Each structure stands twice: as structure tokens, then as C-alpha cells.
Amino acid sequence: MGSTLRDRTVVIFGGTSGIGLAAARQAKAAGASVIVVGFNAAGAERVAEEFEGSLSFTRSAHPGALS
């Protein structure tokens, strides 16, 4: 990714684990502000600690609650 994301905001859905977390890490490393959307608040806290508070987390509704 290089520095192509510097001064950009990236929204990652499911960024508290797995591929989403890897994408969030890559975006942060490339200079982006990262917003993680998910429903794992505990995971978000761990990610925020790893990112040293440079992360925003938005809790989404559980998919079953939308039907």
C-alpha cells in the first residue's frame, strides 16, 4: 500500500479479527485514519490498544437483528 492512504480515512467492517484486522493494520501502516465497524466491543478495545488510540470503533447491529 505504501503511503497511498496518507491523510485518508478507511472504514473496515469486521476489523476486530481475521482479514478485517489485517486490513486495518495495513491501512494504519499506510498512514490512514482507521474506523472499524463491528459487533465485538472487546475485540475493538484490543485493537484500539494495539493502535495506541488512533482507531474509531462503531458497533453495528447483529445481522440477525436486521431481519
CNS distance restraints for C-alpha pairs under 8 A (distance, minus, plus):
assign (resid   1 and name CA) (resid   5 and name CA) 7.40 0.50 0.50
assign (resid   1 and name CA) (resid  26 and name CA) 7.43 0.50 0.50
assign (resid   1 and name CA) (resid  27 and name CA) 7.70 0.50 0.50
assign (resid   1 and name CA) (resid  30 and name CA) 6.03 0.50 0.50
assign (resid   2 and name CA) (resid  30 and name CA) 5.50 0.50 0.50
assign (resid   3 and name CA) (resid  30 and name CA) 4.86 0.50 0.50
assign (resid   3 and name CA) (resid  31 and name CA) 6.19 0.50 0.50
assign (resid   4 and name CA) (resid  30 and name CA) 6.63 0.50 0.50
assign (resid   4 and name CA) (resid  31 and name CA) 7.85 0.50 0.50
assign (resid   5 and name CA) (resid   9 and name CA) 7.77 0.50 0.50
assign (resid   5 and name CA) (resid  27 and name CA) 6.82 0.50 0.50
assign (resid   5 and name CA) (resid  30 and name CA) 5.46 0.50 0.50
assign (resid   5 and name CA) (resid  31 and name CA) 5.52 0.50 0.50
assign (resid   5 and name CA) (resid  32 and name CA) 5.04 0.50 0.50
assign (resid   6 and name CA) (resid  30 and name CA) 6.25 0.50 0.50
assign (resid   6 and name CA) (resid  31 and name CA) 4.20 0.50 0.50
assign (resid   6 and name CA) (resid  32 and name CA) 5.12 0.50 0.50
assign (resid   7 and name CA) (resid  31 and name CA) 6.67 0.50 0.50
assign (resid   7 and name CA) (resid  32 and name CA) 5.86 0.50 0.50
assign (resid   7 and name CA) (resid  33 and name CA) 7.20 0.50 0.50
assign (resid   8 and name CA) (resid  31 and name CA) 7.63 0.50 0.50
assign (resid   8 and name CA) (resid  32 and name CA) 5.05 0.50 0.50
assign (resid   8 and name CA) (resid  33 and name CA) 6.22 0.50 0.50
assign (resid   9 and name CA) (resid  32 and name CA) 5.50 0.50 0.50
assign (resid   9 and name CA) (resid  33 and name CA) 4.66 0.50 0.50
assign (resid   9 and name CA) (resid  34 and name CA) 5.91 0.50 0.50
assign (resid   9 and name CA) (resid  35 and name CA) 7.39 0.50 0.50
assign (resid  10 and name CA) (resid  27 and name CA) 7.08 0.50 0.50
assign (resid  10 and name CA) (resid  32 and name CA) 6.36 0.50 0.50
assign (resid  10 and name CA) (resid  33 and name CA) 6.16 0.50 0.50
assign (resid  10 and name CA) (resid  34 and name CA) 5.02 0.50 0.50
assign (resid  10 and name CA) (resid  35 and name CA) 6.12 0.50 0.50
assign (resid  11 and name CA) (resid  34 and name CA) 6.05 0.50 0.50
assign (resid  11 and name CA) (resid  35 and name CA) 4.70 0.50 0.50
assign (resid  11 and name CA) (resid  36 and name CA) 5.89 0.50 0.50
assign (resid  11 and name CA) (resid  37 and name CA) 7.18 0.50 0.50
assign (resid  12 and name CA) (resid  20 and name CA) 6.36 0.50 0.50
assign (resid  12 and name CA) (resid  23 and name CA) 7.41 0.50 0.50
assign (resid  12 and name CA) (resid  24 and name CA) 6.44 0.50 0.50
assign (resid  12 and name CA) (resid  34 and name CA) 7.29 0.50 0.50
assign (resid  12 and name CA) (resid  35 and name CA) 6.12 0.50 0.50
assign (resid  12 and name CA) (resid  36 and name CA) 4.85 0.50 0.50
assign (resid  12 and name CA) (resid  37 and name CA) 6.06 0.50 0.50
assign (resid  13 and name CA) (resid  20 and name CA) 6.61 0.50 0.50
assign (resid  13 and name CA) (resid  36 and name CA) 5.92 0.50 0.50
assign (resid  13 and name CA) (resid  37 and name CA) 4.68 0.50 0.50
assign (resid  13 and name CA) (resid  38 and name CA) 5.96 0.50 0.50
assign (resid  14 and name CA) (resid  20 and name CA) 5.21 0.50 0.50
assign (resid  14 and name CA) (resid  21 and name CA) 7.32 0.50 0.50
assign (resid  14 and name CA) (resid  36 and name CA) 6.88 0.50 0.50
assign (resid  14 and name CA) (resid  37 and name CA) 5.97 0.50 0.50
assign (resid  14 and name CA) (resid  38 and name CA) 4.95 0.50 0.50
assign (resid  14 and name CA) (resid  39 and name CA) 7.86 0.50 0.50
assign (resid  15 and name CA) (resid  19 and name CA) 7.41 0.50 0.50
assign (resid  15 and name CA) (resid  20 and name CA) 3.92 0.50 0.50
assign (resid  15 and name CA) (resid  21 and name CA) 4.25 0.50 0.50
assign (resid  15 and name CA) (resid  22 and name CA) 7.62 0.50 0.50
assign (resid  15 and name CA) (resid  23 and name CA) 7.33 0.50 0.50
assign (resid  15 and name CA) (resid  24 and name CA) 6.11 0.50 0.50
assign (resid  15 and name CA) (resid  36 and name CA) 5.35 0.50 0.50
assign (resid  15 and name CA) (resid  37 and name CA) 6.71 0.50 0.50
assign (resid  15 and name CA) (resid  38 and name CA) 6.87 0.50 0.50
assign (resid  15 and name CA) (resid  44 and name CA) 7.99 0.50 0.50
assign (resid  16 and name CA) (resid  20 and name CA) 6.61 0.50 0.50
assign (resid  16 and name CA) (resid  21 and name CA) 5.20 0.50 0.50
assign (resid  16 and name CA) (resid  36 and name CA) 7.35 0.50 0.50
assign (resid  16 and name CA) (resid  38 and name CA) 7.21 0.50 0.50
assign (resid  16 and name CA) (resid  40 and name CA) 6.91 0.50 0.50
assign (resid  16 and name CA) (resid  43 and name CA) 5.13 0.50 0.50
assign (resid  16 and name CA) (resid  44 and name CA) 5.52 0.50 0.50
assign (resid  16 and name CA) (resid  47 and name CA) 6.41 0.50 0.50
assign (resid  17 and name CA) (resid  21 and name CA) 4.69 0.50 0.50
assign (resid  17 and name CA) (resid  22 and name CA) 7.59 0.50 0.50
assign (resid  17 and name CA) (resid  43 and name CA) 7.29 0.50 0.50
assign (resid  18 and name CA) (resid  22 and name CA) 6.40 0.50 0.50
assign (resid  19 and name CA) (resid  23 and name CA) 6.12 0.50 0.50
assign (resid  20 and name CA) (resid  24 and name CA) 6.16 0.50 0.50
assign (resid  21 and name CA) (resid  25 and name CA) 6.18 0.50 0.50
assign (resid  22 and name CA) (resid  26 and name CA) 6.23 0.50 0.50
assign (resid  23 and name CA) (resid  27 and name CA) 6.07 0.50 0.50
assign (resid  24 and name CA) (resid  28 and name CA) 6.13 0.50 0.50
assign (resid  24 and name CA) (resid  34 and name CA) 6.58 0.50 0.50
assign (resid  24 and name CA) (resid  36 and name CA) 7.64 0.50 0.50
assign (resid  25 and name CA) (resid  29 and name CA) 6.10 0.50 0.50
assign (resid  26 and name CA) (resid  30 and name CA) 6.17 0.50 0.50
assign (resid  27 and name CA) (resid  31 and name CA) 6.51 0.50 0.50
assign (resid  27 and name CA) (resid  32 and name CA) 5.45 0.50 0.50
assign (resid  27 and name CA) (resid  33 and name CA) 7.73 0.50 0.50
assign (resid  27 and name CA) (resid  34 and name CA) 6.99 0.50 0.50
assign (resid  28 and name CA) (resid  32 and name CA) 5.06 0.50 0.50
assign (resid  28 and name CA) (resid  33 and name CA) 6.49 0.50 0.50
assign (resid  28 and name CA) (resid  34 and name CA) 6.43 0.50 0.50
assign (resid  33 and name CA) (resid  54 and name CA) 7.18 0.50 0.50
assign (resid  33 and name CA) (resid  55 and name CA) 7.07 0.50 0.50
assign (resid  34 and name CA) (resid  54 and name CA) 7.40 0.50 0.50
assign (resid  34 and name CA) (resid  55 and name CA) 5.43 0.50 0.50
assign (resid  34 and name CA) (resid  56 and name CA) 6.52 0.50 0.50
assign (resid  35 and name CA) (resid  55 and name CA) 5.90 0.50 0.50
assign (resid  35 and name CA) (resid  56 and name CA) 4.63 0.50 0.50
assign (resid  35 and name CA) (resid  57 and name CA) 5.80 0.50 0.50
assign (resid  35 and name CA) (resid  58 and name CA) 7.46 0.50 0.50
assign (resid  36 and name CA) (resid  44 and name CA) 7.73 0.50 0.50
assign (resid  36 and name CA) (resid  55 and name CA) 7.25 0.50 0.50
assign (resid  36 and name CA) (resid  56 and name CA) 6.09 0.50 0.50
assign (resid  36 and name CA) (resid  57 and name CA) 4.79 0.50 0.50
assign (resid  36 and name CA) (resid  58 and name CA) 6.27 0.50 0.50
assign (resid  37 and name CA) (resid  57 and name CA) 5.80 0.50 0.50
assign (resid  37 and name CA) (resid  58 and name CA) 4.76 0.50 0.50
assign (resid  37 and name CA) (resid  59 and name CA) 5.88 0.50 0.50
assign (resid  37 and name CA) (resid  60 and name CA) 6.28 0.50 0.50
assign (resid  38 and name CA) (resid  57 and name CA) 7.56 0.50 0.50
assign (resid  38 and name CA) (resid  58 and name CA) 6.48 0.50 0.50
assign (resid  38 and name CA) (resid  59 and name CA) 5.19 0.50 0.50
assign (resid  38 and name CA) (resid  60 and name CA) 5.29 0.50 0.50
assign (resid  39 and name CA) (resid  59 and name CA) 5.03 0.50 0.50
assign (resid  39 and name CA) (resid  60 and name CA) 5.42 0.50 0.50
assign (resid  39 and name CA) (resid  61 and name CA) 6.86 0.50 0.50
assign (resid  39 and name CA) (resid  62 and name CA) 6.71 0.50 0.50
assign (resid  40 and name CA) (resid  44 and name CA) 6.28 0.50 0.50
assign (resid  40 and name CA) (resid  59 and name CA) 7.49 0.50 0.50
assign (resid  41 and name CA) (resid  45 and name CA) 6.30 0.50 0.50
assign (resid  41 and name CA) (resid  59 and name CA) 7.13 0.50 0.50
assign (resid  42 and name CA) (resid  46 and name CA) 6.55 0.50 0.50
assign (resid  43 and name CA) (resid  47 and name CA) 6.26 0.50 0.50
assign (resid  44 and name CA) (resid  48 and name CA) 5.98 0.50 0.50
assign (resid  44 and name CA) (resid  57 and name CA) 6.45 0.50 0.50
assign (resid  45 and name CA) (resid  49 and name CA) 6.22 0.50 0.50
assign (resid  46 and name CA) (resid  50 and name CA) 6.27 0.50 0.50
assign (resid  47 and name CA) (resid  51 and name CA) 6.04 0.50 0.50
assign (resid  47 and name CA) (resid  55 and name CA) 7.77 0.50 0.50
assign (resid  48 and name CA) (resid  52 and name CA) 5.93 0.50 0.50
assign (resid  48 and name CA) (resid  53 and name CA) 5.04 0.50 0.50
assign (resid  48 and name CA) (resid  54 and name CA) 6.79 0.50 0.50
assign (resid  48 and name CA) (resid  55 and name CA) 5.56 0.50 0.50
assign (resid  48 and name CA) (resid  56 and name CA) 7.75 0.50 0.50
assign (resid  49 and name CA) (resid  53 and name CA) 6.03 0.50 0.50
assign (resid  51 and name CA) (resid  55 and name CA) 6.39 0.50 0.50
assign (resid  61 and name CA) (resid  65 and name CA) 6.45 0.50 0.50
assign (resid  61 and name CA) (resid  66 and name CA) 7.16 0.50 0.50
assign (resid  62 and name CA) (resid  66 and name CA) 7.11 0.50 0.50
assign (resid  63 and name CA) (resid  67 and name CA) 7.46 0.50 0.50
